[in-house]
Amino acid sequence: MKRYGLFILAAALAAAGLSGCKGHSQNTDGKSAAASVVFSDTQCPTNLDLAQGWNSWYVVRYGIAETLYILDDTLKPQPFLAKSCTMEDETTWVIELNEGITFQNGRAVTAEAVKKSWERTAQMNPRLMEVLYIDSIETDGQTLTVHTTKPVPAFLNSLCEPLTAVVDVDCEDMEQAPVGTGPYAVESYEPQGTVTVTAYENYWGGTPKLSEASFEVIADTQALSMALQGGDTDVAVSMPAASLELFEGTDEYKVSEAAGSRGQVIFMNFENEYLQDIAVRKALSMIIDKESYANIINKGASVPATGLYPDFCDYKADQGYSYDPGEARRILAGAGYVDSNGDGYVEKDGSGTNLSLRIATYSTKAELSAFCEEMSAQAKTIGIDLKVEVYESVAGQQSSGDFDLMLISFAMMPTGDSQYFADIAFKTGGSSNYGHYSNAQVDALIEELDVEFDAGKRVTLTKQIQDMILEDAAFIVIGHSNYYYVMDSSVSGLEANPSEYYLLDKATSIIRE
């Protein structure tokens, strides 16, 4: 059963009817410097409280809040709100904040303000402790001394995670008008709709080039293309691969691309009796022609995965599951799955009950539902009835566990370190371990990875973790998506970053002829 909400239709109609009016001022060179830029994306936060869920990614992208460190184009952490971070011993980090930084209400950003922000976030979102492992924090002026519960070799990388961004905890309405340190302050917020931000004139990094920006939600990917072509939006985020050919190689548009770690990840629900059988998991892993998914279905906008992590990184798997439906059928037959009544679907040991599973995904990334449909067709060839369910969002399924398989787009190394995804998704009890996978040996290796400072040993541990998970056939990563911004050629100061954390900043501008 497929489930599409009216929201998608409404978003498409809204995109078709946007006015396209944008404020602008005149430059001395005769060109018009637009006062505002319109961004459009297929997805949006649940609200603007960065401590809730994954909202922090959006609050940082919108230029509202910032982190102590940021990632450069090679995913190396660089000082930002902090001027330095020094490891005093394996569980003690001393952070020196820059002077003169203020929140958008004029209040000074001190070490105590950072501490309060992190404490609030930690109370609301377990993921913060999965990246920073804070035991206690001491403050003195602009100095934070952070004591961790164990050694955290990836501490600097973790300071770049948007969840660690700093906000004034005393602001009146965190969900609709958080107060951060970024170049843009919230002007207005429409739940599940438009966010408008205005330049913060006293921004510590210098005067922002735009006076205003807005972020629209266009859940229908075809409508997203139409909005950019029609001039109703200036920048499109999450443009589907099928639409890229409309904008590449022209003078009217620019495409900024970065190779990222966003995996098309299939989570398996280990509460399901069939998926507890490794034969079924292996068979499912062998019916996906990853090359065709990446190059044909996704039109080259993703790179097929050998194992779990991207093939371009040091953690590349030496081997994974190859496309081999014949072998998948043999594995199932060897485990007692046969079609006893000739209806085309196998049953376990002649039970009379077909091997039937549900795969859930969401509609705002067009390739995901296409992948699911192809996987369903391939599953049928080996006797598995795989039903596709497409939702506007799978947040409910993630929290309730109401899925058998779930295909989502998940950034696996946004902080530039393999530990991030291992801690939240592979480890028993991880906040994003939606299928409740559990392997004591994997957990032990992740614990080693978490505290290992030697770079070479971290690579070795990551590969060992990956090998064990592949042996379990516990997750399937189809490929890793390239990250795109498609924009009007008049937009400048906007470049895709492989972390996906960044979008609007002080350098973003737009000049119209």
Backbone torsions as a table, in degrees:
resi	resn	phi	psi	omega
1	MET	NA	134.3	177.2
2	LYS	-105.0	139.1	-178.2
3	ARG	-125.9	110.5	176.5
4	TYR	-116.2	133.9	-179.9
5	GLY	-88.5	163.6	176.0
6	LEU	-66.3	-17.5	-178.7
7	PHE	-58.6	-38.5	-178.6
8	ILE	-64.7	-44.3	179.3
9	LEU	-64.2	-42.0	-179.8
10	ALA	-63.4	-39.8	179.5
11	ALA	-64.9	-38.9	178.8
12	ALA	-64.1	-43.1	179.3
13	LEU	-65.5	-38.1	179.1
14	ALA	-64.4	-39.4	-179.9
15	ALA	-64.3	-39.0	-179.4
16	ALA	-67.6	-25.6	-174.6
17	GLY	-104.9	10.2	179.8
18	LEU	-64.0	144.4	-174.0
19	SER	-73.7	-31.8	-178.8
20	GLY	77.8	7.4	-179.7
21	CYS	-81.5	126.0	180.0
22	LYS	-132.7	133.0	179.5
23	GLY	-67.9	152.2	178.7
24	HIS	-156.2	161.5	176.6
25	SER	-129.3	163.4	-174.2
26	GLN	-95.7	134.1	174.2
27	ASN	-92.2	162.4	179.5
28	THR	-68.5	-18.7	-179.9
29	ASP	-87.1	7.7	177.4
30	GLY	88.4	-6.2	177.3
31	LYS	-90.1	156.9	-177.8
32	SER	-100.7	121.6	178.3
33	ALA	-93.1	108.0	-175.1
34	ALA	-65.7	139.1	179.4
35	ALA	-77.8	-16.8	-175.8
36	SER	-144.0	156.6	174.8
37	VAL	-127.7	138.8	177.5
38	VAL	-104.1	121.9	175.1
39	PHE	-103.0	143.4	175.3
40	SER	-129.9	139.3	-179.4
41	ASP	-140.5	157.4	178.5
42	THR	-83.1	-12.4	-176.5
43	GLN	-129.3	162.0	-178.3
44	CYS	-151.2	163.9	177.8
45	PRO	-74.5	161.7	174.8
46	THR	-70.8	-32.0	170.5
47	ASN	-165.1	-171.2	-175.0
48	LEU	-100.6	14.2	175.5
49	ASP	-82.3	107.9	-174.2
50	LEU	-65.1	-17.4	-179.6
51	ALA	-76.9	-13.1	-177.2
52	GLN	-97.4	129.7	174.0
53	GLY	52.0	-127.9	-179.9
54	TRP	-109.7	20.5	-178.5
55	ASN	-60.2	-28.6	-175.3
56	SER	-58.9	-34.1	179.4
57	TRP	-58.2	-41.9	-178.3
58	TYR	-73.3	-41.0	-178.4
59	VAL	-62.4	-35.4	175.7
60	VAL	-74.5	-44.3	178.9
61	ARG	-59.5	-34.7	-178.0
62	TYR	-78.7	1.3	177.4
63	GLY	76.9	18.7	-176.5
64	ILE	-88.4	-47.7	-177.0
65	ALA	-123.2	160.8	-176.4
66	GLU	-139.0	163.3	-179.8
67	THR	-107.6	167.5	-178.8
68	LEU	-70.2	-34.0	174.5
69	TYR	-125.7	155.9	175.0
70	ILE	-128.8	162.3	-179.3
71	LEU	-97.5	135.2	175.6
72	ASP	-83.6	-172.7	-175.7
73	ASP	-67.7	-13.8	177.1
74	THR	-104.2	13.1	179.8
75	LEU	63.1	32.8	173.4
76	LYS	-99.0	132.5	-178.8
77	PRO	-70.5	136.7	179.4
78	GLN	-128.9	146.2	179.5
79	PRO	-59.9	145.5	179.6
80	PHE	-139.9	-92.4	173.2
81	LEU	-65.4	-30.7	174.6
82	ALA	-93.8	146.0	175.6
83	LYS	-93.7	-16.9	177.0
84	SER	-164.2	158.2	173.2
85	CYS	-146.1	118.5	-173.6
86	THR	-119.9	134.5	176.0
87	MET	-83.2	112.3	179.5
88	GLU	-78.7	-42.4	168.8
89	ASP	-150.5	-175.2	-170.7
90	GLU	-64.2	-17.9	-179.8
91	THR	-125.2	17.6	-179.7
92	THR	-134.1	124.9	179.3
93	TRP	-124.0	131.7	179.1
94	VAL	-108.7	118.7	-176.9
95	ILE	-111.1	127.5	175.8
96	GLU	-105.7	120.0	178.6
97	LEU	-83.9	150.5	173.2
98	ASN	-67.3	148.6	176.2
99	GLU	-81.6	156.3	170.2
100	GLY	81.4	8.4	177.6
101	ILE	-88.0	134.8	178.1
102	THR	-126.0	153.7	168.4
103	PHE	-70.9	168.2	-176.4
104	GLN	-71.1	-3.0	172.4
105	ASN	-101.6	7.0	177.0
106	GLY	92.7	-9.3	-179.8
107	ARG	-72.2	142.7	-178.9
108	ALA	-71.2	142.5	175.7
109	VAL	-90.1	109.5	179.4
110	THR	-112.9	171.9	176.4
111	ALA	-60.1	-37.9	179.6
112	GLU	-64.9	-36.4	178.2
113	ALA	-65.3	-40.3	177.4
114	VAL	-64.5	-44.5	179.7
115	LYS	-57.9	-47.0	-179.2
116	LYS	-62.8	-39.5	178.9
117	SER	-63.1	-46.2	179.9
118	TRP	-66.1	-39.1	-179.8
119	GLU	-63.4	-42.0	177.9
120	ARG	-62.3	-46.7	-178.9
121	THR	-62.2	-42.4	-179.0
122	ALA	-62.1	-34.1	179.1
123	GLN	-68.8	-26.6	-173.4
124	MET	-102.6	-21.7	-172.6
125	ASN	-140.7	112.2	-177.2
126	PRO	-64.1	-17.9	-177.0
127	ARG	-64.2	-28.2	179.6
128	LEU	-60.4	-42.4	-180.0
129	MET	-72.2	-20.5	178.0
130	GLU	-77.4	-14.9	178.5
131	VAL	-109.8	-32.9	-177.7
132	LEU	-106.5	-25.2	179.1
133	TYR	50.4	50.8	-176.9
134	ILE	-74.2	132.0	172.1
135	ASP	-97.9	-50.8	178.3
136	SER	-156.9	160.9	178.8
137	ILE	-132.8	132.7	172.4
138	GLU	-111.3	143.8	-179.1
139	THR	-127.3	148.5	176.5
140	ASP	-154.9	98.5	-178.4
141	GLY	63.7	-112.5	-179.9
142	GLN	-100.8	14.8	-176.6
143	THR	-113.6	126.2	171.5
144	LEU	-109.2	131.9	171.4
145	THR	-111.5	112.9	-174.5
146	VAL	-104.2	121.4	174.3
147	HIS	-100.5	127.8	-178.4
148	THR	-103.5	158.0	-177.7
149	THR	-73.3	-15.8	178.3
150	LYS	-160.7	168.4	176.0
151	PRO	-59.7	138.2	-179.2
152	VAL	-128.2	84.8	-178.2
153	PRO	-59.5	-28.4	-178.2
154	ALA	-93.2	25.4	-174.8
155	PHE	-59.7	-46.0	-179.9
156	LEU	-62.8	-42.3	176.5
157	ASN	-60.3	-40.6	-177.9
158	SER	-68.1	-26.5	176.5
159	LEU	-67.4	-10.5	177.4
160	CYS	-91.1	-13.2	-179.0
161	GLU	-64.3	128.1	-177.8
162	PRO	-53.7	-26.2	179.4
163	LEU	-63.2	-21.4	178.5
164	THR	-89.3	4.1	179.1
165	ALA	-60.7	156.7	-171.4
166	VAL	-107.2	130.8	174.7
167	VAL	-132.3	159.2	176.1
168	ASP	-77.9	111.7	-174.7
169	VAL	-69.1	-12.0	-179.2
170	ASP	-93.7	7.1	178.7
171	CYS	-66.6	155.0	-170.6
172	GLU	-74.6	-34.6	-173.8
173	ASP	-139.7	89.0	-175.4
174	MET	-65.8	-30.6	-175.8
175	GLU	-77.0	-27.5	-176.6
176	GLN	-118.2	-19.8	-178.1
177	ALA	-149.0	62.0	178.2
178	PRO	-64.9	152.3	179.3
179	VAL	-112.0	112.0	-178.6
180	GLY	-114.4	-160.6	-179.5
181	THR	-108.9	1.3	-171.4
182	GLY	-72.4	174.4	-178.9
183	PRO	-71.0	-12.4	-177.8
184	TYR	-131.5	134.4	179.4
185	ALA	-104.7	152.0	-179.5
186	VAL	-68.7	126.9	174.6
187	GLU	-98.5	-44.1	178.4
188	SER	-155.3	154.6	-179.1
189	TYR	-143.1	128.8	174.6
190	GLU	-112.9	115.7	-177.4
191	PRO	-50.7	129.4	-178.7
192	GLN	60.3	20.2	-177.0
193	GLY	-139.2	-135.9	-171.6
194	THR	-80.3	135.5	171.3
195	VAL	-114.0	127.5	176.7
196	THR	-115.2	131.7	179.5
197	VAL	-123.7	150.6	178.5
198	THR	-124.2	154.1	-175.6
199	ALA	-62.8	136.9	173.8
200	TYR	-92.9	108.4	-171.1
201	GLU	-64.5	-26.5	-179.3
202	ASN	-99.6	25.5	-179.7
203	TYR	-58.1	132.3	-174.4
204	TRP	-61.6	-26.0	-177.1
205	GLY	-89.3	1.2	-178.2
206	GLY	114.7	166.9	-174.8
207	THR	-68.0	125.4	176.0
208	PRO	-63.3	147.0	-175.9
209	LYS	-79.0	-21.7	176.9
210	LEU	-101.5	151.3	172.8
211	SER	-89.7	-20.8	-174.9
212	GLU	-159.2	154.7	171.9
213	ALA	-149.2	151.8	176.5
214	SER	-133.4	152.0	-177.7
215	PHE	-123.3	114.4	-178.3
216	GLU	-101.8	154.2	175.1
217	VAL	-107.1	120.8	174.9
218	ILE	-127.8	92.7	-172.2
219	ALA	-70.1	-25.3	179.3
220	ASP	-85.2	120.2	-173.0
221	THR	-68.2	-30.3	176.4
222	GLN	-67.8	-40.7	177.3
223	ALA	-64.7	-30.6	177.4
224	LEU	-62.8	-44.4	177.4
225	SER	-63.3	-42.6	-179.1
226	MET	-63.6	-38.3	-178.9
227	ALA	-64.6	-39.7	179.1
228	LEU	-70.5	-42.8	179.0
229	GLN	-64.4	-35.6	-177.8
230	GLY	-83.7	-1.2	179.5
231	GLY	78.5	13.1	-179.8
232	ASP	-84.7	-14.0	173.3
233	THR	-139.2	154.9	-178.4
234	ASP	-100.7	-31.3	-176.7
235	VAL	-135.4	129.4	177.0
236	ALA	-112.6	125.7	176.5
237	VAL	-105.9	145.3	-179.2
238	SER	67.9	33.2	175.5
239	MET	-64.7	128.9	-179.7
240	PRO	-68.8	152.1	-177.0
241	ALA	-59.1	-34.8	-177.5
242	ALA	-62.8	-21.1	-177.5
243	SER	-97.9	-11.3	-174.2
244	LEU	-60.9	-34.6	-177.7
245	GLU	-63.0	-18.5	177.6
246	LEU	-72.6	-20.0	-170.9
247	PHE	-119.6	-15.4	-178.5
248	GLU	-81.4	145.4	175.4
249	GLY	73.7	21.4	177.8
250	THR	-121.4	161.8	177.0
251	ASP	-84.7	-11.9	-175.8
252	GLU	-81.9	-23.7	-173.4
253	TYR	-134.4	158.7	173.0
254	LYS	-124.6	143.6	176.5
255	VAL	-120.3	120.0	175.6
256	SER	-104.1	126.9	-173.2
257	GLU	-127.3	142.4	174.4
258	ALA	-139.6	137.5	174.5
259	ALA	-75.0	121.6	-175.3
260	GLY	-119.2	-175.0	-178.3
261	SER	-109.3	14.3	-178.6
262	ARG	-70.2	108.6	-178.1
263	GLY	-91.1	148.0	169.0
264	GLN	-90.2	93.7	-165.5
265	VAL	-104.3	129.9	174.2
266	ILE	-100.1	116.1	173.3
267	PHE	-90.0	137.3	177.4
268	MET	-109.1	135.1	-178.1
269	ASN	-85.6	107.9	-176.2
270	PHE	-76.7	2.1	171.4
271	GLU	-82.2	-16.3	-179.4
272	ASN	-78.4	131.0	-174.9
273	GLU	-62.2	-36.2	179.0
274	TYR	-69.8	-40.9	-177.0
275	LEU	-76.5	-9.4	170.5
276	GLN	-74.0	-13.9	-179.8
277	ASP	-91.0	115.9	-177.3
278	ILE	-62.1	-25.9	177.7
279	ALA	-62.1	-41.5	178.9
280	VAL	-67.3	-42.7	-179.0
281	ARG	-64.1	-41.3	178.9
282	LYS	-66.0	-41.7	179.8
283	ALA	-60.6	-43.4	178.4
284	LEU	-63.5	-35.5	179.9
285	SER	-67.7	-20.0	-173.3
286	MET	-102.4	4.2	179.6
287	ILE	-103.8	7.4	-178.1
288	ILE	-106.1	115.2	175.7
289	ASP	-85.4	89.1	-170.9
290	LYS	-61.9	-34.7	178.6
291	GLU	-62.1	-44.2	-179.6
292	SER	-69.3	-38.1	178.3
293	TYR	-59.9	-44.7	-176.4
294	ALA	-73.9	-45.5	-170.1
295	ASN	-90.9	-27.5	-178.4
296	ILE	-104.4	-59.4	-178.4
297	ILE	-64.9	-44.0	-178.0
298	ASN	-97.7	9.5	172.1
299	LYS	52.1	40.0	175.6
300	GLY	77.2	8.1	-178.3
301	ALA	-85.4	3.2	174.7
302	SER	-142.4	166.2	-177.8
303	VAL	-115.9	127.4	-179.1
304	PRO	-60.9	145.4	-178.0
305	ALA	-98.8	136.2	172.4
306	THR	-77.0	-49.2	180.0
307	GLY	-121.9	-110.4	-177.1
308	LEU	-114.3	-51.5	179.9
309	TYR	-81.7	160.8	-178.8
310	PRO	-59.0	143.5	-178.8
311	ASP	-68.4	-18.3	-178.5
312	PHE	-81.3	-7.7	-175.9
313	CYS	-99.9	172.3	-178.0
314	ASP	-65.4	-17.5	-174.9
315	TYR	-91.2	10.4	-177.5
316	LYS	-49.9	134.7	178.4
317	ALA	-74.4	143.3	177.9
318	ASP	-73.3	-31.1	178.0
319	GLN	-157.2	153.4	177.4
320	GLY	-138.5	-149.5	178.8
321	TYR	-98.8	121.5	178.6
322	SER	-83.7	157.3	176.8
323	TYR	-68.8	113.6	-175.5
324	ASP	-157.4	77.1	-179.3
325	PRO	-58.3	-34.6	179.1
326	GLY	-61.4	-45.3	178.5
327	GLU	-66.6	-35.7	177.7
328	ALA	-60.7	-42.1	178.1
329	ARG	-64.1	-39.5	-179.3
330	ARG	-67.4	-38.6	178.4
331	ILE	-62.5	-44.2	179.2
332	LEU	-63.9	-44.4	-179.0
333	ALA	-62.3	-40.4	179.6
334	GLY	-65.6	-21.8	178.9
335	ALA	-95.8	7.9	175.1
336	GLY	93.6	14.4	178.5
337	TYR	-95.9	112.7	-177.7
338	VAL	-135.7	154.8	176.4
339	ASP	-93.8	96.3	-173.6
340	SER	-84.3	-19.9	-176.5
341	ASN	-113.6	5.2	174.5
342	GLY	73.7	19.1	-179.3
343	ASP	-89.0	1.7	177.3
344	GLY	95.7	-6.5	-179.1
345	TYR	-119.2	142.6	-177.2
346	VAL	-85.6	155.9	176.1
347	GLU	-128.5	152.9	178.9
348	LYS	-78.8	115.7	175.1
349	ASP	51.9	40.6	176.6
350	GLY	63.8	30.8	-176.1
351	SER	-69.7	-18.7	-176.3
352	GLY	87.0	-5.1	178.6
353	THR	-106.7	118.2	-177.9
354	ASN	-63.4	148.0	174.3
355	LEU	-74.7	99.9	-174.6
356	SER	-123.8	133.4	-178.6
357	LEU	-135.4	160.0	176.5
358	ARG	-117.0	136.6	173.5
359	ILE	-118.1	125.1	-177.6
360	ALA	-103.9	143.3	173.0
361	THR	-152.8	-172.0	-178.2
362	TYR	-131.9	162.8	-167.4
363	SER	-90.0	-13.5	-171.8
364	THR	-80.4	-5.4	167.5
365	LYS	-121.5	103.2	-166.9
366	ALA	-58.3	-33.0	-176.1
367	GLU	-66.7	-26.7	-174.9
368	LEU	-65.5	-47.1	179.4
369	SER	-67.0	-34.4	176.5
370	ALA	-65.0	-40.7	176.3
371	PHE	-61.2	-42.7	-178.7
372	CYS	-63.6	-41.5	179.5
373	GLU	-63.0	-41.5	178.7
374	GLU	-67.4	-39.4	178.6
375	MET	-64.9	-38.2	177.5
376	SER	-62.0	-42.7	179.3
377	ALA	-64.4	-40.4	179.1
378	GLN	-69.7	-36.7	178.4
379	ALA	-60.2	-36.9	-179.8
380	LYS	-62.6	-32.7	-178.5
381	THR	-68.6	-18.7	177.3
382	ILE	-110.0	10.9	172.9
383	GLY	90.9	15.0	177.9
384	ILE	-105.3	129.8	176.1
385	ASP	-88.0	104.7	-176.9
386	LEU	-112.9	108.9	-178.4
387	LYS	-92.3	134.9	-177.2
388	VAL	-98.1	130.8	176.1
389	GLU	-123.4	120.8	-177.7
390	VAL	-112.8	124.9	-178.6
391	TYR	-118.1	167.1	171.8
392	GLU	-68.8	-35.4	179.0
393	SER	-149.8	147.5	176.9
394	VAL	-107.8	18.1	178.9
395	ALA	-57.8	-39.0	179.0
396	GLY	-65.0	-41.1	178.5
397	GLN	-66.7	-36.4	179.3
398	GLN	-63.9	-39.3	-177.8
399	SER	-81.0	-32.2	-176.1
400	SER	-92.3	-21.4	-175.1
401	GLY	78.2	16.4	-178.0
402	ASP	-83.7	70.3	176.1
403	PHE	-163.5	158.8	170.5
404	ASP	-99.1	-53.6	171.4
405	LEU	-122.6	150.6	179.0
406	MET	-141.6	121.7	178.7
407	LEU	-102.2	118.5	178.8
408	ILE	-133.9	162.3	174.2
409	SER	-95.4	121.4	-170.3
410	PHE	-138.0	123.1	177.0
411	ALA	-73.1	116.9	-170.6
412	MET	-91.6	-26.8	-179.9
413	MET	-135.5	48.0	-175.3
414	PRO	-65.1	-25.5	178.0
415	THR	-89.7	1.2	-179.5
416	GLY	84.1	10.4	-176.8
417	ASP	-135.6	139.8	-176.4
418	SER	-68.4	-22.4	-176.4
419	GLN	-60.4	-33.3	-175.7
420	TYR	-51.9	-58.1	-175.9
421	PHE	-71.4	-35.7	179.4
422	ALA	-60.0	-43.6	-177.6
423	ASP	-67.7	-42.6	-172.7
424	ILE	-89.4	-23.2	-174.3
425	ALA	-117.3	-35.3	-176.0
426	PHE	-90.2	-30.1	-174.3
427	LYS	-75.9	144.0	175.4
428	THR	-55.6	126.3	179.1
429	GLY	81.9	4.5	179.1
430	GLY	-59.2	147.9	-174.9
431	SER	-64.4	-21.6	177.0
432	SER	-116.1	20.0	175.0
433	ASN	-85.4	71.9	-169.3
434	TYR	-65.0	-28.8	-178.5
435	GLY	-93.2	2.2	178.5
436	HIS	60.3	41.1	172.4
437	TYR	-66.8	140.6	-179.4
438	SER	-148.5	123.8	176.1
439	ASN	-142.7	116.0	-174.9
440	ALA	-60.3	-36.3	179.0
441	GLN	-67.8	-40.3	176.6
442	VAL	-63.4	-44.3	178.5
443	ASP	-57.8	-42.7	-178.3
444	ALA	-64.8	-40.0	178.6
445	LEU	-68.4	-36.8	177.2
446	ILE	-65.4	-39.0	176.8
447	GLU	-61.4	-38.3	176.1
448	GLU	-65.7	-44.0	179.6
449	LEU	-59.7	-40.8	-177.3
450	ASP	-58.4	-28.3	-173.8
451	VAL	-115.7	5.2	-177.8
452	GLU	-88.6	122.8	-178.2
453	PHE	-91.2	-24.8	-177.5
454	ASP	-72.0	122.5	-174.4
455	ALA	-61.0	-42.3	-179.9
456	GLY	-64.1	-41.0	178.8
457	LYS	-67.7	-31.7	177.6
458	ARG	-65.0	-39.5	176.7
459	VAL	-62.7	-46.3	-179.7
460	THR	-60.5	-44.7	-179.9
461	LEU	-64.0	-41.9	179.8
462	THR	-62.2	-42.1	179.4
463	LYS	-66.1	-36.8	177.4
464	GLN	-65.1	-43.1	177.2
465	ILE	-59.4	-47.6	-179.3
466	GLN	-61.1	-43.5	-179.7
467	ASP	-60.9	-41.7	179.8
468	MET	-65.9	-40.5	-179.4
469	ILE	-68.2	-38.1	176.0
470	LEU	-65.8	-38.6	177.1
471	GLU	-61.3	-35.7	176.6
472	ASP	-77.6	-12.0	-173.1
473	ALA	50.3	45.2	-169.9
474	ALA	-87.4	-27.1	178.1
475	PHE	-136.5	154.0	172.1
476	ILE	-124.1	124.7	171.6
477	VAL	-109.6	114.3	-176.4
478	ILE	-73.5	-45.2	-179.5
479	GLY	-170.5	-178.6	178.0
480	HIS	-124.7	128.0	-173.6
481	SER	-80.6	143.5	165.0
482	ASN	-74.6	153.0	-176.3
483	TYR	-107.4	129.3	-173.3
484	TYR	-126.3	140.4	159.0
485	TYR	-116.4	129.3	174.3
486	VAL	-113.3	127.4	-171.2
487	MET	-142.6	159.3	171.0
488	ASP	-60.9	143.5	-175.6
489	SER	-64.1	-15.2	179.9
490	SER	-79.7	-9.5	179.4
491	VAL	-82.6	138.3	176.5
492	SER	-136.9	169.5	179.3
493	GLY	69.5	30.4	-177.7
494	LEU	-138.3	112.2	-178.2
495	GLU	-132.1	136.6	177.4
496	ALA	-66.2	137.4	177.7
497	ASN	-115.6	137.7	-176.2
498	PRO	-60.6	-17.9	178.9
499	SER	-76.1	-23.9	-175.9
500	GLU	70.8	8.6	-176.6
501	TYR	-80.2	-21.1	-166.1
502	TYR	-119.2	145.5	178.5
503	LEU	-145.4	-89.9	-178.8
504	LEU	-79.5	129.8	172.2
505	ASP	-143.1	-173.4	-173.2
506	LYS	-64.1	-23.4	-175.3
507	ALA	-85.3	-14.1	-177.2
508	THR	-65.9	131.5	178.6
509	SER	-149.6	172.6	177.8
510	ILE	-147.8	130.5	-179.8
511	ILE	-123.0	123.7	-180.0
512	ARG	-107.5	140.8	176.8
513	GLU	-66.0	NA	NA
